[in-house]
Amino acid sequence: MKTRYLSGAALAVCTSAVLVAQQPSSSRAAVQPRHFGSWGVDLTGMDRSVNPADDFDRYVNGAWADKTQIPADQASAGVGYDVFNLTQEQIRALIENAPATTQLGAMYQSFMNESVVEKVDDKPLQADLKLVAALADRDAFTKFMGQTNGRFGFTIAGPAVAGDPSKPETNVLWLGQAGLGLPDRDYYLNATFKPQLDAYRAYIERTFSMVNYPEPAKSADAVIAFETAIAKASWPVADRRDLDKVNNPMSLAELQSYAPGLNWDAYFTASSIPTRNRAIVLEKTAIRDIAALYAQTSLDTLKAWQAFHVADQAAPYLSKRFVDSRFTFTRTLSGVSELRPRWKRGVTLIDTTLGELLGRTYVEAYFPATSKAMMTELVANLKTAMGSRIQSNEWMSPETKQAAVQKLSRMEVMVGYPDKWRDYSTLQVDARNLYGNVQRSSRFEWEYQLSDLDKPVDKGKWAMTPQTVNAYNGGLENKIVFPAGILQPPFFDPKADPAVNYGAIGAVIGHEISHGFDDQGRKIDATGAVRDWWTMGDAERFNAQAKGFGAQYETYFPVPDMHINGQLTMGENIADMAGVLVALDAYHASLKGKPAPVLDGFSGDQRFFLAYAQAWRTKQREASLRSQLASNPHSPARFRIIGPLRNIDAWYAAFDLTGGKYGLTPAERTRIW
C-alpha cells in the first residue's frame, strides 16, 4: 500500500492485442468474487510440513506456490493479482454493456477497433514528430516541454499540484526531477541492470528506424548519454521519501536564480500554469543540475530525446508494430513473456481516462451499502486500537502522545468511493480516434489538476479510483482511503470469520493509519502542516528501534545478489508491523471478552495470522523483483509476511513457536508499536 504526499496515482499493466467485436456486448454477466474456504482462508494452499518459525510464508502458502505457475503475461501471481484480475473482469462487463454513444463505450471502442488503428498506423504520431523537428532553438524547445504537460512528450522537471506544507489548506505548485525513460537512476548506473539498459537502447534505435528518424543508431546513443547524465544528477529513491529533504519552497525568481539552465517562466507559461509565485522544489540539487545539463546539451540531442519519448508514450495507442516493439523492451523490466489480451489494455485505458465515471457504475454493481457499513465499523475499531497503542507506547513522551492522539482524532477515513463524483462532460471522446482521445484525456487531466492551484484543498478528492486494488494514506491531508476494489475476498469478505477480516483488510487499515505516526508521518501534524511534533528524545528512542529493524531487512535477499534496502523500505516495513499489531488488538476488542471459536483446529489468533499471510500470497519473476528492490519503498511480499511477524510476540504465542530460521528471542524483537 502507498503513502501519498502528492496527488495522482497510476497502475501500470502490460497488455496486448486480440480481436473482439466492435460493438459492446449487452449480455456480459456480472462477475462475482471468489470466497476462500468456509471461513475465509484457503487451507488447501498450506504446507503444514513446514515449521512456521522456519518459513511462515511457506507454511501458509507453500502448497499453493508449488502448484501455481505465473501466467505468461504477468510479472507475478498471487492474491493481489487475482483480485486485480477479478476487478478487470468486473470492469469489462460494465464497459462492454456501455453503448458506443456513451463516453465509456466510445473510448473502449476506439481502442478495440483494431482495423481502424492499423489503418491509421503512425500518421498522428508523424504530425507530432514534425512539431519536434520544427523546433528552431532552445526557447522553442522549452515551450514544447511545457506543452507536454497535457500531451505526448517529455520534460526534465515534472510539475504537480498539492497542498502547501506550510499552509496545508491551500494548494501549491510542486516540482520534481524527471527526464528518465527507465524506472530509476540505478538502471543507468548499476551494472546489475545492464541487460535492461541494453534493451532500452535497442528499443530507442528501433523506434527511430520505425519513424524514419535520421541516423537511428547515433541518435539512440545520444539519448542514452543524455539520460545517463540525468541519472547521475538525480536523487536516489531513498532520499526522495524524506520529507525534510524534499520540502524546498522557492519563488519563481529564486528558482530561476538557483537553476538558471531553464527559462522557468517560459516553461510554466507553456504549461498553462496561471500563477507561480511559489513552488515546492522536491529534489533541489537534481533540478538545478539537470537544468544545467539541459543548457549544455545540443539541440539535436534534445530533439532526438523528445522525439523518442513522444513516440514511446504514443506507442500503446498505435498499430501492432509499435505495440510489439515496445513490449520487446518492457518485457525485460517485468520478465513477462506475453502481452496481455487487448481487452485488458482497453480496460486499463478506461480506468485511467474515465476512472470515476467508470467507478460510479462499478460501486453500484459491486459495492453494497452493507459492505461500506462493515468497513466503516472496522476502521473505527482500528482507530481506537491505534489510540491505545499510542497511549501505551514506551518511546513516546507524554507531549508527543498528546499530539499523536490529536492527529489520530482528526484523521479522516474514506471508504469505497468519494462522496462527490468528477464531471467528465466536457471531455470529447470519438469512437474512431484513439490517438486523439488519449491526447484530449491527458489535457483534460492536466487542466483538472491545475484547476486546484492556489485554491483550498478539497480533501474529498481521491488520488485513486474506486475500482483500484490498493489503499493510501493522504499524508498532508491527514486522511486514509480504501477504494472498493480492494474490499473483496480475501482482503475483505462479509461472509468470512471476523479474525480473517481483521488479519487481512484490518492489517491494511492499521498499516495506513500508522503512516501518520512513522518516520515521515511524524513531520506532519494534525492540521497537515509540515512540523516535527516529536521531541528529540522520542526521535532517539524511535531511531534506535528502527535501526535494528532496518538491519533485519538488509539480511533478506529476495534474489541472490540483491538485498532489501532497509532505509528505502523503512516506513512501509514499520507500517506493516504496526498494521498487524493494531489489527490484532482491534480483533481482540471485537470479541468483547468472549473466547474466539476454534475452526478446523485453528484458534482465533491463528486464523488472524493465516489471513495476514494469505493476503500477501505471491510468486514474482526475478526481473520484477529486481525492479522492485531498486526503486520501490515496499518490500517484496514474502518479506512483508516474514519481516513483521518475527517481531510480534503474539505470533509466537499463537503457534507455540520457539527457535526456527526466522525466530527471534524476545530481546531481539523490534518494539516500535
N, C-alpha and C positions, 0 to 999 in steps of 0.2 A: 504494500500500500504506500501511497505517496503523501509526503508533507508538501504543501504548496505555499510558496511565498509570493508567486506571481500568478496572474490569471492565465488560463489556457491549458488544454490537455489534449493529447492525441494517442491513439492506439494504432501502431503501425503493423500491418499484416501483409505478408507476401501473398499475392493472389494471381490467377491466370485466366486462361481462355477456354470456353466451351460454348457451343451454340445452344440457345434456347429460343422459344417462341418470342416474337417481338411484342405481342400484346400480353399484358398482365393476365394471369390466370384468375378466375373468380372462384376457384374451387379448392385452393390450398387450405388445408385444415390447420387449426391452431396446434402448436407444438407444446406438449406438456412436459414438465421436468421429471427427471428420474428420482425415485426415492431410494435411499440406501438402507438395505436391510429392513428389519422390522421396527427398529427404533432409531435409525439414523446413521449407523456405521456398517460398512461392508466388511463383515467378518471373514468372508472368503478371500479378501486381499491380504490377510495377515500371514506371517510366517512365525508360528509360535515356537518353533525350534530355536529361535534366536533369543538370547538374553537381552531384555530391554535395556539394561545398562551398557551392553556392548554396542548396540545399534538400534535405537528406538524407531528410527525410520524403517529399517528392515523388519522389525518386529510387527509394525502396524501395516506396512505397505509392501513387504517383500514378495509375497505370492503374486500380488498384482504386478509388480515390476518384472518378475520372471516371465510372465505370460504376455506382457504388453510390448508392442512394437510402436515406436514413434512413427506416425504417418509421414509419408514421404514429403508432404507439403507443409509440415510443421517443424518448428525448431525444438519443440518439447511436447510431451504428453502428460496428462495428469488432470487433477480435479479442476484447476483453474481454466485449463484449455477446454475441458469438457463443458463447463458452464458457459464459457465464451462461445463455443460452437453451438450449444443449445440456443443461446441468445441470438446468434446469427440465423439459425433456422426460424426462430420466432419472428425475427425482423423480416426475413424473406417472405414469410406467409403474409405479413401485413403489407409489404411493398407490392408483392405480386397481385394482391387484391385491390391495389390502388388504381383507379382509372388513369389512362395516359393523359387525360386532360388536367390532372392534378399535378402539383409540383413534385410530389413523391414519385408518381407514375412517370412523369416526363423525364425526370433526372435519371431514373433507373433505365428507362427505355433508351435514352441517349447513350448509355453505357453498353447495354446489352445488344444493341443493333450493330453487330459486328460488320455487316456488309457495308453500312454507311461509313463506319470508322476505317475500314480497309480502303474504301474508295477515296476517302479524303486524304489518307496517308499523312504526309508531313506538310501539307500545304499551309495550314495555320501556323505551324512552327516556323516555316520558312519566312513568313511575314514578320514574326518576332525577331528572327535572326537577322533580317535585313535592318531592323531598327538598331541592333547592336553594331552591325557592320558600319552603319552610317554615323556612329558617334565620332565626332571630329576631334575632340580634345577632352582633357580630364574634367573640365567643368560639365560637359555634356554627359560624361560617364557618371559623375557624381549624381547628377539629376536622374539618370536612368536607374542607378542603385536605389535612390529614394523611392522611385516609382515601383520597384519590385516588392515593396510592402503593399501587397494587394494584387500581385500578378506573378507569372513565372519569372524567376530570376533570383539573383543572389546579392548579398551585401556583406560588408566587412563588420557591420555593427547592427544588432537587432534591437529595434525599439519595441516597447510594450507598455501597457497602461495598468497600473495597480495602485494600491494605497500608499500614501506618503508615510515613511517610517516615523517621521516626527509629528505628522498630523494625519493619523490613520483614518480619519473620517473623510479625507479628500483624496481623490485620485491624482497621480502624478506620472510623468514620463519616466520609464526605466530604460536603460541602455546596456546591452550585454555584448560580449565578444561573439564574433561569427566568422564565416568565411571558409569553413572546412566542410568538405564533402563526405569525409569518413566520420564515424561516430565520435571519435575523441582524438586528442593530440597524440596519444600513445600509438595510434595506428601508423603515424608517420615516423615516430622517433624510437619505437621499441621493436627490436628485431623479431620478437615473437609474432608480430603482425605483418611480416614481410609478404607472406602469400596473399593477404588481403590487399596490401598496398600495390603489389604487382597486378592483381586482378583489377583494381581500380584504375591503374594507369592504362591497362589494356582496354578497359571499357571506355575511357576518355578518348583514346585514339580511334576505337571502333565507332564511337558516336560521331567524331569529326568526319570520318570517312563516309558514314551514312548520310550526313547532311551536306557533304561536298565542301567541307571547310578546308582552307588552304593548308598544306603541309601538316597532315594529321599527326604524324609521329613527333615532329618538332613542337607543334602546338601542345600536344599532350605532355611532353617533357616540361614545357614552360609552366603549365598549370600545376603539375606535381611540385615543381620547385617553388612556386609561389605559395601553395598551400602548406608545404613543409616549413617554409619561413613563418607563416602564420601560426603553425602548430608550436614552433619554438617560442613564440611570443605569448601564446595562450596559457591560461592558468590551468593547473591540474584540477581535476574534478573535485578532489577533497577540499581544496581551498575555496571552491565555488559554493560550497554549502555552509561556509562560515559567515554568518550574518554581519559580524563585526567588520570583516574584510570587504564585503560587497556593498556596504551601505556608505556610499560616497556621493553626497549631494553636491551638485555644481550648477551654477547659472550657465547660460549659453556662452557668455563671454569667458567665463572660467574654463569651460570645456574647450573652447577654441584656442585659448592660450595654452592649456595643458596638452592638447592633442592637435597641433596645428596642421597635421598632414592631410586633414579632410576639411573641406568647407562645410561646417556643420549647419550653418544657416541655410545654404542651398540644399543640403541633403534633407533637412527637416521640411523645408518648403515643398520639395518634390514628393515627400512622403505624405503630404496633406496634413501635417501636424500643425494645428492652428496656433497654439500658444506653447511656448517653450522657455519660459523664464526659469525653470528649474527641472533638473533631471537627476535621477539616481544612477550613477555610473557604477556598474557592477564590478567587472574585472578591470580595475582602474589602469594599472600599468599595461595590461594587454591592449586595451582600447588605444592608449597612447602609441604603443609600439606598432600595432597593426596599422594605425593611421599613417605613421611614418613610413612603414613599408609600402603602403599604398602610394604615397607620394613619390617613392623612389622607383616604383615598378613601371616598366614601359607600357604605353597604351596598348600596344599589340598583345602583350601578355594579359593585360586586364580584359581586353575584348575576347580573347580566347577563353579565359576563365569564365566570363559571363555567358558566352555563347554555349559552352558546355553545360552550365548549370540550368540555363533556360531549357535546353534540350532534355536534360536529365529529369527535371521536375515535370516536364510535359510528357515524358515517355509513357507513363502508365495510361495515358489517355489518347495514345496514338495507335498506329497499326501494329500488328503482331510482331513485325521485325524489330520494332523499338522495345516492345514489352519483353521479348525474348532476350534481346541484347542486354537489357538492364538486369534481368534475372540471372543471366550468366555471371554477372558481377555480384549481385546481392546475395546469391546463394553462398558465397564464400564467407559472408558475415554471420549467417544463421546455420549453415550446414544442411539446409533442406535440399532435396534433390528434385522436387517437382513444384511447379507453380500451383497455386490454389485455384480451384474452379472459378470461372469468370463470375458466376453469380455472387460468390463471396466477396470478390473485389468490388462488385457493384453495390453490395450491401454496405461495405465499408465506406464507399463514396457517399451514399445517402447518410450514413451515420455522421460523417464529418462535415457535410454541407447543409443538411437539413435536420440536424440532430434532435432539437427539441420539438420540431414539427412531427418527426417520427416518434419521439419519446412520449408525446401526449397520447398517441394512439397505442403505443406499447403498454403504458401503465394501465390504460383502460382494459386491455385484453389480459394482462398477465400479473398485475399487482393489486390484489383486492384490498379493500379498506381494513379488513381484519389483520392482514399481514403488517400494514403500516402501524396499526394499534399495538400489535405484539412487539414490533421493533422499537416503537417509542417507549414502551414499558421497559424493555431490555436496556435501552440506552440510559434511562433514568436510574435503573438499578446499578449500572456500571458507573455512572457519575457519583452515586452515593458511595460505592465501594472505593472509588478513587479518592474521595474526600477522606475516608477513614484511613487509607494508606498514607495520605499526606500527613494527617494528624499524628500517626504513629511512627512516622519516618525519623530515623536516628541522625541523619546528616543535615537535616534542615533545622535552622534556628527558628525560634517562635515567630519572629517578624516575617521570615520568609514563608513559613506555613500560613500565616495570615494572608499574605499576598497571593499565595497559591490557591487558597480556598476561595478568595475573591475572584480570581481568574476563572476557576472552575465554575463558579456560580453564574458567571456571565458568558460562559461558552455556549453558543447556540448549536442546536442539533437539527439537522435536516435529513429527512428520511424519504426515500423513494423518488421524489420528483420536486421541482421547485413550485412554490405557491403561485408564481406568475410566469406564464409562458412567453417565449420570444415571438415576435411578429416577423414573419418571412414574406409578407405580402408584396414587398417591393422588389424581391429578387426574381428576375426574369429567368425562366427555365424553358429551353427549346428542346423538344424530344429528338431533334435531328442535328444537334450541335453540341457534342460532348465537350470539345475544347473550349468553346465559348462559355458553356455552363460552368466549368471549373474556374475559368478566369473571373467570371462575374461573381461567383461564390466567394472566391478569395478576396475580391474587392469588398464585397458585402460584409465579410467577417472583419476586415481591417477597419472599415468605416464604423462598424458596430463597436469595436474596441475603442476607437478614437472618440466616439460619442460620449465616453465617460471621462475624458481628460479634463482635469480641473473641476470636476463635479463631485458631489458627495458620493461616497462609496455605497453601492447598493448591495448589501450583504445577501439579499435574496437571489442574486445571480449565481449560477452554478458554473464551475470550471469543468464539469463532466456532464455528459448526457445521462438521462435516466436509465438507459439501457446498458450503460458501462459496467463491466465486471471489475470493479475497483472501489476504492473509497479514499478520502483525503481529509487532512487537517488544513483548514484555511489560513493558518499562520497569522498574518497581520489582521485578518478578520475575526480571529478567535472563534472559529466555528468548525464543526466536523460534519462531513457529508457522506451519506450512504445511499448510492443510487439503487434503484430497483433491480438492476441487472445482477448485482452480487447477492441479492436477497432471495436466493434459490438454493435447493439442496446441492451439496451437503453443507454449504455455508449457513443457510437458514432454511428450516423446514417446519412449518406449523404443526406437522404431524409427528415430528421427532421428539425423543426424550429431551427434557429440559437440559440435562447435562451436556447433550450433544450441541444444542444451540448455543449454550454458554461457552463450550470449548471451541466452537468454530467461529460463528459470527461474533460471539461475545468477546473473544480474544482480539478480533479485528477492531471492535469498538474500543476496547481498552487500549489497544495499540494507538489508535488515532487520538484518543483523549490524552494519552501520556505525552504525545509530541508537544503539548503545550507546556511541559514541565521538564524537557530534556536539555541537552547541552545548547540547543539553539532556541527552544521554546522559553528558556529562562530569560532570553533577551527581549521578549515581547510581553508587555504587561496586560492587565485585564482589559484595557481600552484598545489594544492592538498597537500601541506605540512601542517603538524600539527603545527599551530601557532595561538594563540588567537589574533585576529585583532580588538577586541573591546577595548575601553577604560574602565577604572574602573567605570566611571560614566555611560557609556552605560549599563554595566552589572547590576549596582544597579537599574537603571530605568527599565530595562527589567525584572529583578527578582521580582521587586515589582508588576508588572502586572502579571507575570507568577504565582506568589504565589497565588494571588486571583483567577486566572483561574483554577489552580490545586485544590484549595479548593472547587470550584463548583463541580468538578468531584468526589471528595470524598463524596459528598452527594448523588450520584447516586448509587442505589442498583439494579443491574440487576437481582440478586437473593436476597431473603430476608435477608440473613446473610452475604453477601459479597458485599462490595462497590468497585468501581473502584479505583485503586491505582493511584492517581494524579501524583506522581513523576515518576512512571514507564511509564505512558502514555503521559507524558508532551509533548514530541517532536511531537508525532503524533496528539495530540489534537490541538496544536498550528498550525500545518501544515494543519489540516482540516479547521480551521478558516481562515488561510491565503489563502488557495486554493479557498474558496468561495469568499472572498473579491477581490482577484486578477482576478478571472474569471469573476466576475460581472463587474469590471472595463473594462476588455477586451471586454465583450459583449456590454457595452455602447459605447465604442470606435468604435466597428464594425458597429454601426448604422450610423456613420458619420453625427451626428446631426439630423437625421430624427427620428420621433417618431416611436416606435415599434407598429406593428399592434395588435389589440385585437383579440384573437382567442378563441372561445367558452366562451367568457366572461372573459378571463384571460389576464391581461396585460403582457408585455414582462418580467418585473421583477418577476411577479407571476409565469410565466411559468419557469423561471430560477430556482426559489426555489422549485417548484414542481418537476422539473427534478432532482435536487440535492437530494431531499428526496427519490424519486423513485429509484435512483441509489443505495441507502443503504437499500432498502426494504428487510427485513429479519425476519424470525422466527427461533429461535435457541433452541435446547434442553438444559435443565438445566445442565447436565453433561458437555456438550461442553462449556457452559458459564462459569462454574466454572474453567475449564481448561484454558480458555482464560484469565480470571481475575487473575489467579495465575501467568501466565508466558508470556502473550502477550503484547507488548507495544502499541497495538491498542485497543481502547475502543470498546465495543460491538456496533453493527451497529446502534441500536436505539439511542444511545447517541452520535454517530457521526452525527446524524441529529440534535437532540435537543441541544447538548452542544455548537456547534459553532454558530448556528443561533440565539440563545437567546442573543448573544453578538453583533449582527450586526444590526446597525441602519436601513439599507435598507430593512431588512426583516420586521421589524415593519411597516415601511412606505408602503411597497408593499401591505400588507394585512390590513393596518389601525388598528394595534393592540395596545391595552393598557391592563395593568394588566395581568391576567391569571396565571395559576400554574407555568409556567416557564418564565413568564415575568420579565424583569429586568428594572429598571429605567435607564436613560442614565448614571447617575453617577455610577451605579453598574456594568456597562458593561466593560469587559476587552478590552483594545485598544492597542494591541501589533502591529498590522499592520493596 
